[in-house]
Amino acid sequence: MTGSQWVAHPGNDGVKYTVYTDGAPSPITEGIGDFEVVSEQYYLHVDPAITVLATTRFGEVVMPVVYTKLWGEGRVFYCSLGHQPNIVQMPQTLELMRRGMLWAARCL
């Protein structure tokens, strides 16, 4: 139902990487530019039905960081950011989470 399955953490924790808001246009990511975090990157198996909103890269691989998915009449919002409090407290992460939850609740 969620749209992905975790496979691995390439490089484990403490990896500096860029979150690219280069996915499908969405009110969830609108006005939030690319930003860097130091955390865990996720390597995922993903459902082709997801709508990718933000990505990261390791080598040639482009992996979703933020996505949405419809499940019947429900809405699924996914964000891989947040393993540590300092990542959740970043303005970009807070705003993505706020908007994503509003979107899932059909308030955005």
C-alpha positions in Angstrom: 0.0 0.0 0.0 2.7 2.5 0.9 4.4 2.4 -2.5 7.9 1.2 -1.7 10.0 -1.4 0.1 13.2 -0.5 1.8 16.3 -2.4 0.5 19.4 -0.8 1.9 21.2 2.3 3.2 24.0 3.0 0.8 26.9 4.4 2.9 24.9 4.0 6.1 24.2 7.0 8.3 26.0 10.4 8.0 26.0 10.7 4.2 25.8 14.2 2.8 23.4 14.3 -0.1 21.1 16.6 -2.0 17.4 16.4 -2.1 16.2 17.5 -5.5 12.7 18.8 -5.8 12.7 17.8 -9.5 9.8 15.5 -9.6 6.2 16.0 -10.7 4.8 19.5 -10.1 2.9 19.5 -6.8 1.7 21.9 -4.1 3.7 19.8 -1.7 7.0 20.8 -3.2 6.1 24.1 -4.8 8.6 26.8 -3.9 10.9 24.4 -2.0 14.2 24.3 -3.7 16.9 21.7 -3.7 18.6 21.3 -0.3 21.3 19.2 1.4 21.0 16.9 4.4 23.4 14.6 6.3 21.5 11.4 7.0 20.7 8.0 5.6 19.9 7.6 1.9 17.4 4.9 1.2 17.6 2.4 -1.7 14.0 1.3 -2.4 12.0 -1.0 -4.6 9.2 1.3 -5.8 5.7 0.8 -7.1 5.4 2.2 -10.6 2.1 3.8 -9.5 3.8 6.4 -7.3 4.2 10.1 -8.2 7.7 11.1 -7.4 8.0 14.7 -6.1 11.7 14.8 -4.8 14.7 12.6 -5.5 18.3 11.9 -4.4 21.1 10.3 -6.3 23.9 7.8 -5.6 26.0 7.3 -8.6 23.8 6.7 -11.6 20.8 5.8 -9.5 17.9 8.3 -9.0 15.9 7.3 -5.9 12.6 8.9 -4.6 12.8 10.8 -1.3 9.2 12.2 -1.4 6.3 10.8 -3.3 2.5 10.4 -3.3 0.3 7.6 -4.2 -3.5 7.0 -4.5 -4.8 3.9 -2.8 -8.5 3.4 -3.6 -10.1 6.5 -2.2 -7.2 7.1 0.1 -4.0 9.1 -0.3 -0.5 8.1 0.7 2.3 10.6 1.4 5.9 9.3 1.8 9.0 11.2 2.9 12.2 9.4 3.8 13.6 12.3 5.7 13.6 12.3 9.4 15.9 9.7 10.9 17.3 12.4 13.3 15.7 15.4 15.0 17.9 17.9 13.2 16.7 16.7 9.8 13.0 17.0 10.9 13.7 20.5 12.2 15.0 21.8 8.9 12.5 24.3 7.4 12.4 22.3 4.1 11.6 19.0 5.8 9.0 20.6 8.2 7.2 22.2 5.2 7.3 19.1 3.1 5.8 17.1 6.0 3.2 19.7 6.8 2.1 20.0 3.2 2.2 16.2 2.7 -0.1 15.6 5.6 -2.5 18.3 4.5 -2.5 16.7 1.0 -3.2 13.2 2.4 -6.0 14.7 4.5 -7.4 16.3 1.3 -6.9 19.8 2.8 -4.4 20.8 0.1 
